[in-house]
Amino acid sequence: MHEDRNQNDQARTTGINPDSSLFEELEPGILRTISATGRVEGGRLRKAFAVFNRAVLGQPLATKEEPHQRLSKVKALPILASDNISSSAYATEEIIRVLAIAGLGALSLTLPISLSLVAVLAVVVLSYSQVIRAYPTGGGSYAASRENLGAVPGLVSAASLLIDYVLTVAVSVAAGVQALTSIAPQLYPYRVVIDLLVITVLVVGNLRGVRESGNLFSVPTYFYLLSLLTMLTFGFFKLLTGTLPSYVPPPDRLQEAAAPLGFLLILRAFSSGAVALTGVEAVSNGMRVVKPPESRNANVVLIWMAILFGTLFVGISFFSAKVGLVPDPTEQETLISQLARLLVGSGPLHFVIQAATALILLLAANTAFVGFPRLSFVLAADRFFPNQFLHRGNRLALSTGIIAVGSLAGLFVVIFRGSVAALIPLYTVGVFVAFTLSQAGMVRMWRREKKPGWRISIVLNWVGMVVTGAVAVEALMIKFVHGAWIIFILIPLLVLMMTSIHRHYQLIAKELHLEPSTSLPKLSQARLALVLVADLNKSAMTALAYAKSLAPEVIAVNVSDNVASMERLRKRWEHWAKGIQLVCIEAPYRNWTGALISYINAISKENPDMLLPVVIPEFVPRRWWENLLHSQSALRLKMALLSKPNVVVIDVPFHLET
């Protein structure tokens, strides 16, 4: 009997049977679900979708498993650095495309420009190592800018990075498909469709979780590194042995200089090659996916990224300039494909290099699928982004951010027809704005806090601010007329959107805030309830019975434009619902929702302080497709009534058995 009493006490505490197999009681009043799957309620479609979801994405992970989903340095390198490393596949080509405008003689500047970009990369990497140490919880440029410069500079930095992440996906995937069409030209007309399919695969892969995406996407990065280093080794061997083949550009690429080689053209080539610096900030934004100690491991990843990228980029630029490669103006064959054919021949190794390049470019976008969701998570936590971006899916992935970046990138791909040359001018401008603001923020932080070693750190960040600021101004000037103006419309719009979201959340928090003196509001029991009835049936009878349990007086309201049907309802009413008042409203203009709201407004005007329950009967079919056969008028009524103050909308479902 004593045990029975304890079980009854537990049932009163939790509201369920203490022997339930779905929950475990941690302490009185606190339950935890046991099963990761649970029971899926609903029709066959809902259950089929749940099965499909688990088959594609995998079984759900518990929150406590999050630390075990972190990545080692070996896996973090391809996930966080693949964007930067992969840009070695097209950065040199973008430099040469601009220099070729001045004729073949200008191609000798390819290597000097590449070396200057590597020098800028070194400055940025050293500067970002300071950001990683100062902000180990992530947020990168946004955190450094907002905390030290203010909300607006922080939001400008965040907006710049968000746009850059979207363009990272679009450019990387488009470049990957371009590499693919270099060895399979017959696929070129379908490049946009292939782009969208690849983005879909990336979305699904990342929804499976960070660890799963690390397992899926690590191999292509190392495959690319091995292939390109092998190609460069062949090249240096042939150079040292004097067997480096000569190159003769195809006749259609031998054009006279369209413009003189001047300072502005060199600056334009530099800004085009600045795509080489994209992806550096992803390590600081996504460092929370790295195993502890996060700061140290993230810095190791950052340094290795710079070394590997610098080696590939300089090597590709060196050999391209050495033999005088000219890019294909139709974009059907990449510069890497031409260089690989020249250095290793047209055999299997050329195919392997192209396959590796295509894979790394297709999957380099994965960096953005880590950076964008993490940054949007931080923004949502600061109330500058919708709360949905805080949501973690069944596999602990930031699902909303992953789907958002994939969808926006797909939109850019469709708009620009999957052209790398068309997308590149939009690229990199925003990221250098973020670089500059973050370095300026770090300079202010060191001057304010004066931590040990601050003098060396402030010099590093000051140099980083000046260098990246100069590149940002130069990129804006050169790329503005080539499409970068779009970015400088999008950034203010994003900042305006984020400030509006923040203001909305502040107003809500102010209205919902509990003062120390706040107590439960004293609400008088409802003395009147309305029931909206279209016809008299079992669903309506159930709603009427429920309304009688809420208030002593119940009024049923029927709105119709058919006088005969209203009269039939009134005759039936006396038999089935005697004792409950029925009000019929004729709506000759068929504005049923407007008529109901007008009637409710009239009642509320007579009783302004009265809480008015409005009960809506609704029958629920067993099969999902049967809902398509009905007008869903109950849903429209609920949406209309939810905005009315002092009106409580209650839906009473009646589940059909057949």
SEVEX-379451 format. One record per residue (C-alpha): residue number from 1; x, z, y. Coordinates in steps of 0.5 Angstrom, whole numbers. Example, Ala and Ser with C-alpha at 12.3 -4.5 7.8 and 13.67 -1.06 7.14 Angstrom:
2
<pt 1, <25, 16, -9>>
<pt 2, <27, 14, -2>>
//
This chain:
658
<pt 1, <0, 0, 0>>
<pt 2, <6, 2, 5>>
<pt 3, <9, -5, 3>>
<pt 4, <2, -9, 5>>
<pt 5, <2, -5, 11>>
<pt 6, <9, -7, 13>>
<pt 7, <7, -15, 12>>
<pt 8, <1, -14, 16>>
<pt 9, <5, -11, 22>>
<pt 10, <10, -17, 21>>
<pt 11, <4, -22, 21>>
<pt 12, <1, -19, 27>>
<pt 13, <8, -20, 30>>
<pt 14, <9, -27, 29>>
<pt 15, <2, -29, 28>>
<pt 16, <4, -32, 21>>
<pt 17, <4, -30, 14>>
<pt 18, <11, -27, 13>>
<pt 19, <12, -30, 6>>
<pt 20, <12, -37, 9>>
<pt 21, <17, -42, 7>>
<pt 22, <18, -45, 13>>
<pt 23, <21, -40, 17>>
<pt 24, <25, -34, 17>>
<pt 25, <24, -28, 21>>
<pt 26, <31, -26, 25>>
<pt 27, <27, -20, 28>>
<pt 28, <20, -17, 30>>
<pt 29, <17, -23, 34>>
<pt 30, <23, -28, 33>>
<pt 31, <23, -34, 28>>
<pt 32, <27, -39, 26>>
<pt 33, <25, -46, 22>>
<pt 34, <29, -46, 15>>
<pt 35, <28, -54, 14>>
<pt 36, <31, -59, 17>>
<pt 37, <26, -64, 15>>
<pt 38, <19, -60, 16>>
<pt 39, <12, -63, 14>>
<pt 40, <11, -70, 18>>
<pt 41, <4, -70, 21>>
<pt 42, <0, -76, 22>>
<pt 43, <-2, -82, 19>>
<pt 44, <2, -87, 15>>
<pt 45, <5, -90, 20>>
<pt 46, <8, -84, 23>>
<pt 47, <11, -82, 16>>
<pt 48, <14, -89, 15>>
<pt 49, <17, -88, 22>>
<pt 50, <20, -81, 20>>
<pt 51, <23, -84, 14>>
<pt 52, <26, -90, 17>>
<pt 53, <29, -86, 22>>
<pt 54, <32, -81, 17>>
<pt 55, <35, -87, 13>>
<pt 56, <38, -90, 19>>
<pt 57, <40, -84, 23>>
<pt 58, <41, -79, 18>>
<pt 59, <39, -72, 16>>
<pt 60, <38, -68, 23>>
<pt 61, <44, -63, 24>>
<pt 62, <43, -56, 26>>
<pt 63, <45, -54, 33>>
<pt 64, <50, -49, 30>>
<pt 65, <54, -55, 27>>
<pt 66, <56, -58, 34>>
<pt 67, <63, -55, 34>>
<pt 68, <64, -59, 27>>
<pt 69, <62, -65, 30>>
<pt 70, <68, -65, 35>>
<pt 71, <73, -70, 34>>
<pt 72, <81, -70, 33>>
<pt 73, <86, -73, 37>>
<pt 74, <86, -79, 32>>
<pt 75, <79, -80, 32>>
<pt 76, <78, -79, 40>>
<pt 77, <83, -84, 42>>
<pt 78, <79, -90, 40>>
<pt 79, <72, -87, 42>>
<pt 80, <75, -85, 49>>
<pt 81, <80, -90, 50>>
<pt 82, <78, -96, 47>>
<pt 83, <75, -99, 54>>
<pt 84, <82, -98, 57>>
<pt 85, <86, -101, 51>>
<pt 86, <81, -107, 50>>
<pt 87, <81, -109, 57>>
<pt 88, <88, -111, 55>>
<pt 89, <85, -117, 52>>
<pt 90, <82, -120, 58>>
<pt 91, <86, -117, 64>>
<pt 92, <91, -122, 64>>
<pt 93, <87, -128, 63>>
<pt 94, <83, -125, 70>>
<pt 95, <89, -125, 74>>
<pt 96, <91, -132, 71>>
<pt 97, <85, -135, 73>>
<pt 98, <85, -133, 80>>
<pt 99, <93, -135, 81>>
<pt 100, <91, -142, 77>>
<pt 101, <87, -144, 84>>
<pt 102, <94, -144, 87>>
<pt 103, <97, -149, 82>>
<pt 104, <101, -148, 76>>
<pt 105, <107, -145, 80>>
<pt 106, <103, -139, 82>>
<pt 107, <103, -137, 75>>
<pt 108, <110, -134, 75>>
<pt 109, <107, -128, 79>>
<pt 110, <103, -126, 73>>
<pt 111, <108, -121, 71>>
<pt 112, <109, -117, 77>>
<pt 113, <102, -116, 79>>
<pt 114, <101, -114, 72>>
<pt 115, <107, -109, 73>>
<pt 116, <104, -106, 79>>
<pt 117, <97, -105, 76>>
<pt 118, <101, -101, 70>>
<pt 119, <104, -97, 76>>
<pt 120, <97, -96, 79>>
<pt 121, <95, -94, 72>>
<pt 122, <101, -89, 71>>
<pt 123, <99, -85, 78>>
<pt 124, <91, -85, 76>>
<pt 125, <93, -82, 69>>
<pt 126, <98, -77, 72>>
<pt 127, <92, -75, 77>>
<pt 128, <87, -75, 72>>
<pt 129, <91, -70, 68>>
<pt 130, <90, -65, 74>>
<pt 131, <82, -66, 73>>
<pt 132, <82, -65, 66>>
<pt 133, <86, -58, 67>>
<pt 134, <82, -56, 73>>
<pt 135, <75, -58, 70>>
<pt 136, <75, -57, 62>>
<pt 137, <68, -57, 61>>
<pt 138, <67, -64, 63>>
<pt 139, <64, -68, 69>>
<pt 140, <71, -71, 71>>
<pt 141, <70, -75, 78>>
<pt 142, <63, -72, 79>>
<pt 143, <65, -65, 78>>
<pt 144, <71, -65, 82>>
<pt 145, <68, -69, 88>>
<pt 146, <62, -65, 88>>
<pt 147, <65, -58, 88>>
<pt 148, <70, -60, 93>>
<pt 149, <67, -65, 98>>
<pt 150, <60, -63, 97>>
<pt 151, <54, -66, 94>>
<pt 152, <53, -73, 97>>
<pt 153, <61, -75, 95>>
<pt 154, <59, -72, 88>>
<pt 155, <53, -76, 88>>
<pt 156, <57, -83, 90>>
<pt 157, <62, -81, 85>>
<pt 158, <57, -80, 80>>
<pt 159, <53, -87, 82>>
<pt 160, <59, -91, 82>>
<pt 161, <61, -88, 75>>
<pt 162, <54, -89, 72>>
<pt 163, <54, -97, 74>>
<pt 164, <61, -98, 72>>
<pt 165, <59, -95, 65>>
<pt 166, <53, -100, 64>>
<pt 167, <58, -106, 66>>
<pt 168, <63, -103, 61>>
<pt 169, <58, -104, 56>>
<pt 170, <56, -111, 59>>
<pt 171, <63, -114, 60>>
<pt 172, <66, -111, 53>>
<pt 173, <61, -114, 49>>
<pt 174, <60, -121, 53>>
<pt 175, <68, -121, 52>>
<pt 176, <68, -119, 45>>
<pt 177, <63, -125, 43>>
<pt 178, <67, -130, 47>>
<pt 179, <73, -128, 43>>
<pt 180, <68, -129, 37>>
<pt 181, <66, -136, 40>>
<pt 182, <73, -138, 40>>
<pt 183, <74, -138, 33>>
<pt 184, <67, -140, 32>>
<pt 185, <65, -145, 37>>
<pt 186, <58, -146, 34>>
<pt 187, <56, -139, 36>>
<pt 188, <57, -140, 43>>
<pt 189, <50, -143, 45>>
<pt 190, <47, -136, 42>>
<pt 191, <52, -131, 46>>
<pt 192, <46, -128, 49>>
<pt 193, <42, -126, 43>>
<pt 194, <49, -124, 39>>
<pt 195, <51, -119, 45>>
<pt 196, <44, -116, 45>>
<pt 197, <45, -115, 37>>
<pt 198, <51, -112, 38>>
<pt 199, <49, -107, 44>>
<pt 200, <43, -105, 39>>
<pt 201, <48, -104, 33>>
<pt 202, <52, -99, 38>>
<pt 203, <46, -95, 40>>
<pt 204, <44, -94, 33>>
<pt 205, <51, -92, 31>>
<pt 206, <52, -87, 37>>
<pt 207, <45, -84, 36>>
<pt 208, <48, -82, 29>>
<pt 209, <52, -77, 33>>
<pt 210, <59, -77, 36>>
<pt 211, <63, -76, 29>>
<pt 212, <59, -81, 25>>
<pt 213, <61, -86, 31>>
<pt 214, <68, -84, 31>>
<pt 215, <68, -86, 23>>
<pt 216, <65, -92, 25>>
<pt 217, <69, -95, 31>>
<pt 218, <76, -92, 30>>
<pt 219, <78, -97, 25>>
<pt 220, <77, -103, 29>>
<pt 221, <81, -100, 35>>
<pt 222, <87, -99, 30>>
<pt 223, <86, -105, 27>>
<pt 224, <87, -109, 34>>
<pt 225, <93, -104, 36>>
<pt 226, <96, -106, 30>>
<pt 227, <94, -114, 30>>
<pt 228, <97, -114, 38>>
<pt 229, <103, -111, 37>>
<pt 230, <105, -115, 31>>
<pt 231, <103, -121, 35>>
<pt 232, <108, -119, 40>>
<pt 233, <113, -117, 35>>
<pt 234, <113, -124, 33>>
<pt 235, <113, -127, 40>>
<pt 236, <120, -122, 42>>
<pt 237, <123, -125, 35>>
<pt 238, <122, -132, 37>>
<pt 239, <124, -131, 44>>
<pt 240, <131, -127, 42>>
<pt 241, <132, -133, 36>>
<pt 242, <130, -138, 41>>
<pt 243, <125, -141, 37>>
<pt 244, <119, -139, 42>>
<pt 245, <115, -146, 42>>
<pt 246, <113, -149, 49>>
<pt 247, <106, -150, 52>>
<pt 248, <103, -156, 55>>
<pt 249, <96, -155, 58>>
<pt 250, <90, -159, 56>>
<pt 251, <89, -165, 61>>
<pt 252, <83, -162, 63>>
<pt 253, <86, -156, 66>>
<pt 254, <92, -159, 70>>
<pt 255, <89, -159, 77>>
<pt 256, <92, -160, 83>>
<pt 257, <92, -153, 87>>
<pt 258, <85, -152, 90>>
<pt 259, <88, -147, 95>>
<pt 260, <95, -145, 98>>
<pt 261, <98, -139, 95>>
<pt 262, <98, -133, 100>>
<pt 263, <97, -126, 101>>
<pt 264, <89, -126, 100>>
<pt 265, <90, -130, 94>>
<pt 266, <95, -125, 91>>
<pt 267, <90, -119, 93>>
<pt 268, <85, -123, 89>>
<pt 269, <89, -123, 83>>
<pt 270, <91, -116, 83>>
<pt 271, <83, -114, 84>>
<pt 272, <81, -118, 78>>
<pt 273, <86, -115, 74>>
<pt 274, <84, -108, 76>>
<pt 275, <79, -108, 70>>
<pt 276, <86, -106, 67>>
<pt 277, <84, -99, 70>>
<pt 278, <77, -98, 67>>
<pt 279, <76, -93, 62>>
<pt 280, <81, -88, 65>>
<pt 281, <76, -83, 67>>
<pt 282, <72, -83, 61>>
<pt 283, <77, -78, 58>>
<pt 284, <75, -73, 63>>
<pt 285, <68, -74, 63>>
<pt 286, <67, -74, 55>>
<pt 287, <73, -69, 54>>
<pt 288, <67, -64, 51>>
<pt 289, <67, -69, 44>>
<pt 290, <74, -67, 43>>
<pt 291, <76, -61, 39>>
<pt 292, <79, -55, 42>>
<pt 293, <83, -54, 46>>
<pt 294, <80, -59, 50>>
<pt 295, <84, -60, 56>>
<pt 296, <91, -60, 52>>
<pt 297, <88, -65, 47>>
<pt 298, <84, -69, 52>>
<pt 299, <91, -70, 56>>
<pt 300, <94, -72, 50>>
<pt 301, <89, -78, 49>>
<pt 302, <90, -80, 56>>
<pt 303, <97, -80, 55>>
<pt 304, <97, -84, 49>>
<pt 305, <92, -89, 52>>
<pt 306, <96, -91, 58>>
<pt 307, <102, -92, 53>>
<pt 308, <99, -96, 48>>
<pt 309, <95, -100, 54>>
<pt 310, <101, -101, 58>>
<pt 311, <105, -104, 52>>
<pt 312, <100, -109, 50>>
<pt 313, <98, -111, 57>>
<pt 314, <105, -112, 60>>
<pt 315, <107, -116, 53>>
<pt 316, <101, -121, 54>>
<pt 317, <102, -122, 61>>
<pt 318, <110, -123, 60>>
<pt 319, <109, -128, 54>>
<pt 320, <103, -132, 58>>
<pt 321, <107, -132, 64>>
<pt 322, <113, -134, 60>>
<pt 323, <110, -140, 57>>
<pt 324, <105, -142, 63>>
<pt 325, <98, -141, 59>>
<pt 326, <92, -143, 63>>
<pt 327, <85, -140, 61>>
<pt 328, <80, -145, 59>>
<pt 329, <75, -146, 65>>
<pt 330, <69, -146, 60>>
<pt 331, <70, -139, 57>>
<pt 332, <70, -142, 50>>
<pt 333, <77, -140, 48>>
<pt 334, <80, -134, 50>>
<pt 335, <87, -133, 53>>
<pt 336, <89, -128, 47>>
<pt 337, <87, -134, 42>>
<pt 338, <91, -139, 46>>
<pt 339, <97, -134, 46>>
<pt 340, <96, -132, 38>>
<pt 341, <96, -139, 36>>
<pt 342, <102, -140, 40>>
<pt 343, <106, -134, 37>>
<pt 344, <104, -134, 30>>
<pt 345, <101, -141, 29>>
<pt 346, <94, -143, 27>>
<pt 347, <94, -140, 20>>
<pt 348, <91, -133, 17>>
<pt 349, <94, -129, 22>>
<pt 350, <91, -132, 28>>
<pt 351, <84, -131, 25>>
<pt 352, <86, -124, 24>>
<pt 353, <88, -123, 31>>
<pt 354, <82, -126, 34>>
<pt 355, <77, -122, 29>>
<pt 356, <81, -116, 31>>
<pt 357, <80, -117, 39>>
<pt 358, <73, -119, 38>>
<pt 359, <72, -112, 34>>
<pt 360, <75, -108, 39>>
<pt 361, <72, -112, 45>>
<pt 362, <65, -111, 42>>
<pt 363, <66, -104, 40>>
<pt 364, <70, -102, 46>>
<pt 365, <63, -101, 50>>
<pt 366, <63, -95, 45>>
<pt 367, <67, -91, 51>>
<pt 368, <61, -92, 55>>
<pt 369, <56, -89, 50>>
<pt 370, <60, -83, 50>>
<pt 371, <61, -83, 58>>
<pt 372, <55, -85, 61>>
<pt 373, <50, -80, 57>>
<pt 374, <55, -74, 58>>
<pt 375, <55, -75, 65>>
<pt 376, <48, -76, 66>>
<pt 377, <47, -69, 62>>
<pt 378, <52, -66, 67>>
<pt 379, <47, -69, 73>>
<pt 380, <41, -67, 69>>
<pt 381, <44, -60, 68>>
<pt 382, <45, -60, 76>>
<pt 383, <38, -62, 77>>
<pt 384, <40, -69, 80>>
<pt 385, <37, -73, 73>>
<pt 386, <31, -73, 69>>
<pt 387, <31, -67, 64>>
<pt 388, <30, -72, 59>>
<pt 389, <38, -73, 59>>
<pt 390, <39, -66, 57>>
<pt 391, <35, -68, 50>>
<pt 392, <40, -68, 44>>
<pt 393, <37, -72, 38>>
<pt 394, <36, -70, 31>>
<pt 395, <44, -72, 30>>
<pt 396, <46, -68, 36>>
<pt 397, <47, -74, 40>>
<pt 398, <45, -75, 48>>
<pt 399, <39, -80, 46>>
<pt 400, <36, -81, 52>>
<pt 401, <43, -83, 56>>
<pt 402, <45, -87, 50>>
<pt 403, <39, -91, 50>>
<pt 404, <39, -92, 57>>
<pt 405, <46, -95, 58>>
<pt 406, <44, -99, 52>>
<pt 407, <38, -102, 55>>
<pt 408, <41, -103, 62>>
<pt 409, <47, -106, 59>>
<pt 410, <43, -111, 56>>
<pt 411, <39, -113, 62>>
<pt 412, <46, -114, 66>>
<pt 413, <48, -119, 60>>
<pt 414, <41, -123, 60>>
<pt 415, <41, -123, 68>>
<pt 416, <48, -126, 68>>
<pt 417, <48, -130, 61>>
<pt 418, <53, -126, 58>>
<pt 419, <59, -129, 62>>
<pt 420, <65, -125, 63>>
<pt 421, <67, -129, 69>>
<pt 422, <60, -127, 72>>
<pt 423, <60, -120, 71>>
<pt 424, <68, -118, 72>>
<pt 425, <67, -119, 80>>
<pt 426, <62, -113, 79>>
<pt 427, <66, -109, 75>>
<pt 428, <72, -104, 77>>
<pt 429, <70, -103, 85>>
<pt 430, <65, -97, 83>>
<pt 431, <70, -94, 79>>
<pt 432, <76, -94, 84>>
<pt 433, <71, -91, 89>>
<pt 434, <70, -85, 84>>
<pt 435, <78, -85, 83>>
<pt 436, <79, -84, 90>>
<pt 437, <73, -79, 91>>
<pt 438, <76, -75, 85>>
<pt 439, <83, -75, 88>>
<pt 440, <81, -73, 95>>
<pt 441, <77, -67, 92>>
<pt 442, <83, -65, 88>>
<pt 443, <87, -65, 94>>
<pt 444, <82, -60, 98>>
<pt 445, <82, -56, 91>>
<pt 446, <89, -55, 91>>
<pt 447, <90, -53, 99>>
<pt 448, <84, -48, 98>>
<pt 449, <86, -44, 92>>
<pt 450, <94, -45, 92>>
<pt 451, <94, -44, 84>>
<pt 452, <101, -43, 81>>
<pt 453, <105, -50, 82>>
<pt 454, <100, -53, 87>>
<pt 455, <105, -56, 91>>
<pt 456, <107, -61, 85>>
<pt 457, <99, -62, 84>>
<pt 458, <97, -63, 91>>
<pt 459, <103, -69, 91>>
<pt 460, <100, -72, 85>>
<pt 461, <93, -72, 87>>
<pt 462, <95, -74, 94>>
<pt 463, <99, -80, 92>>
<pt 464, <93, -82, 87>>
<pt 465, <88, -81, 93>>
<pt 466, <92, -86, 97>>
<pt 467, <93, -91, 92>>
<pt 468, <86, -91, 89>>
<pt 469, <83, -91, 96>>
<pt 470, <88, -97, 98>>
<pt 471, <85, -101, 91>>
<pt 472, <78, -99, 92>>
<pt 473, <78, -102, 100>>
<pt 474, <82, -108, 97>>
<pt 475, <77, -110, 91>>
<pt 476, <71, -109, 96>>
<pt 477, <74, -114, 101>>
<pt 478, <76, -119, 96>>
<pt 479, <70, -118, 91>>
<pt 480, <65, -117, 96>>
<pt 481, <63, -124, 97>>
<pt 482, <64, -126, 89>>
<pt 483, <58, -121, 87>>
<pt 484, <61, -114, 89>>
<pt 485, <56, -113, 94>>
<pt 486, <51, -112, 89>>
<pt 487, <54, -105, 87>>
<pt 488, <54, -103, 94>>
<pt 489, <47, -104, 94>>
<pt 490, <46, -100, 87>>
<pt 491, <50, -94, 89>>
<pt 492, <46, -92, 95>>
<pt 493, <40, -93, 91>>
<pt 494, <42, -89, 86>>
<pt 495, <44, -83, 91>>
<pt 496, <37, -84, 94>>
<pt 497, <34, -83, 87>>
<pt 498, <38, -77, 85>>
<pt 499, <37, -73, 91>>
<pt 500, <30, -75, 91>>
<pt 501, <30, -72, 84>>
<pt 502, <33, -66, 86>>
<pt 503, <29, -65, 92>>
<pt 504, <23, -65, 87>>
<pt 505, <26, -60, 82>>
<pt 506, <27, -55, 88>>
<pt 507, <20, -56, 90>>
<pt 508, <17, -54, 83>>
<pt 509, <22, -49, 82>>
<pt 510, <20, -46, 89>>
<pt 511, <13, -46, 87>>
<pt 512, <14, -43, 80>>
<pt 513, <19, -38, 82>>
<pt 514, <16, -31, 80>>
<pt 515, <17, -25, 85>>
<pt 516, <19, -18, 83>>
<pt 517, <12, -16, 85>>
<pt 518, <9, -22, 81>>
<pt 519, <4, -20, 75>>
<pt 520, <-1, -24, 71>>
<pt 521, <-6, -27, 75>>
<pt 522, <-13, -24, 74>>
<pt 523, <-18, -30, 73>>
<pt 524, <-25, -28, 72>>
<pt 525, <-29, -31, 66>>
<pt 526, <-32, -38, 67>>
<pt 527, <-39, -38, 68>>
<pt 528, <-40, -45, 67>>
<pt 529, <-37, -50, 63>>
<pt 530, <-38, -58, 63>>
<pt 531, <-38, -62, 57>>
<pt 532, <-38, -70, 58>>
<pt 533, <-42, -73, 53>>
<pt 534, <-43, -81, 51>>
<pt 535, <-47, -80, 46>>
<pt 536, <-50, -74, 41>>
<pt 537, <-46, -74, 35>>
<pt 538, <-42, -69, 31>>
<pt 539, <-36, -70, 35>>
<pt 540, <-41, -68, 41>>
<pt 541, <-44, -62, 38>>
<pt 542, <-37, -59, 36>>
<pt 543, <-35, -60, 43>>
<pt 544, <-42, -56, 46>>
<pt 545, <-41, -51, 41>>
<pt 546, <-34, -49, 43>>
<pt 547, <-36, -50, 51>>
<pt 548, <-41, -44, 49>>
<pt 549, <-36, -40, 47>>
<pt 550, <-32, -41, 54>>
<pt 551, <-38, -39, 58>>
<pt 552, <-45, -37, 58>>
<pt 553, <-48, -43, 62>>
<pt 554, <-46, -50, 59>>
<pt 555, <-48, -57, 62>>
<pt 556, <-47, -63, 59>>
<pt 557, <-46, -69, 63>>
<pt 558, <-47, -77, 61>>
<pt 559, <-45, -83, 65>>
<pt 560, <-48, -89, 64>>
<pt 561, <-50, -96, 67>>
<pt 562, <-56, -97, 62>>
<pt 563, <-62, -93, 64>>
<pt 564, <-65, -94, 57>>
<pt 565, <-59, -91, 53>>
<pt 566, <-60, -85, 58>>
<pt 567, <-67, -84, 56>>
<pt 568, <-66, -85, 49>>
<pt 569, <-61, -79, 49>>
<pt 570, <-65, -75, 53>>
<pt 571, <-71, -76, 48>>
<pt 572, <-66, -74, 42>>
<pt 573, <-63, -68, 46>>
<pt 574, <-69, -64, 46>>
<pt 575, <-69, -64, 38>>
<pt 576, <-61, -63, 37>>
<pt 577, <-59, -59, 43>>
<pt 578, <-65, -55, 46>>
<pt 579, <-63, -50, 51>>
<pt 580, <-57, -54, 54>>
<pt 581, <-58, -57, 60>>
<pt 582, <-57, -65, 60>>
<pt 583, <-55, -68, 67>>
<pt 584, <-55, -76, 66>>
<pt 585, <-52, -80, 72>>
<pt 586, <-53, -87, 73>>
<pt 587, <-47, -91, 75>>
<pt 588, <-50, -98, 77>>
<pt 589, <-43, -101, 79>>
<pt 590, <-40, -98, 72>>
<pt 591, <-35, -93, 76>>
<pt 592, <-36, -88, 70>>
<pt 593, <-29, -84, 72>>
<pt 594, <-31, -84, 79>>
<pt 595, <-38, -82, 78>>
<pt 596, <-36, -76, 74>>
<pt 597, <-30, -74, 79>>
<pt 598, <-35, -74, 84>>
<pt 599, <-40, -70, 80>>
<pt 600, <-34, -65, 79>>
<pt 601, <-32, -65, 86>>
<pt 602, <-39, -63, 88>>
<pt 603, <-39, -57, 83>>
<pt 604, <-33, -55, 86>>
<pt 605, <-35, -55, 93>>
<pt 606, <-41, -50, 92>>
<pt 607, <-36, -46, 88>>
<pt 608, <-29, -47, 91>>
<pt 609, <-26, -41, 87>>
<pt 610, <-29, -42, 80>>
<pt 611, <-25, -44, 74>>
<pt 612, <-28, -50, 71>>
<pt 613, <-27, -52, 64>>
<pt 614, <-29, -59, 63>>
<pt 615, <-29, -60, 55>>
<pt 616, <-28, -67, 53>>
<pt 617, <-30, -69, 45>>
<pt 618, <-26, -74, 42>>
<pt 619, <-26, -77, 35>>
<pt 620, <-20, -78, 31>>
<pt 621, <-19, -84, 26>>
<pt 622, <-15, -83, 20>>
<pt 623, <-11, -89, 21>>
<pt 624, <-7, -91, 27>>
<pt 625, <-9, -98, 28>>
<pt 626, <-17, -96, 28>>
<pt 627, <-15, -93, 35>>
<pt 628, <-14, -100, 37>>
<pt 629, <-22, -101, 36>>
<pt 630, <-24, -96, 41>>
<pt 631, <-24, -95, 49>>
<pt 632, <-19, -89, 49>>
<pt 633, <-24, -87, 55>>
<pt 634, <-22, -80, 53>>
<pt 635, <-15, -81, 55>>
<pt 636, <-17, -84, 62>>
<pt 637, <-21, -78, 63>>
<pt 638, <-16, -73, 62>>
<pt 639, <-11, -77, 66>>
<pt 640, <-16, -77, 72>>
<pt 641, <-18, -70, 71>>
<pt 642, <-11, -67, 71>>
<pt 643, <-10, -68, 78>>
<pt 644, <-16, -63, 80>>
<pt 645, <-14, -56, 82>>
<pt 646, <-18, -51, 79>>
<pt 647, <-21, -55, 73>>
<pt 648, <-18, -54, 66>>
<pt 649, <-19, -60, 62>>
<pt 650, <-20, -58, 54>>
<pt 651, <-20, -64, 49>>
<pt 652, <-24, -62, 42>>
<pt 653, <-22, -67, 37>>
<pt 654, <-26, -69, 31>>
<pt 655, <-22, -71, 25>>
<pt 656, <-26, -77, 21>>
<pt 657, <-26, -76, 14>>
<pt 658, <-27, -83, 12>>
//
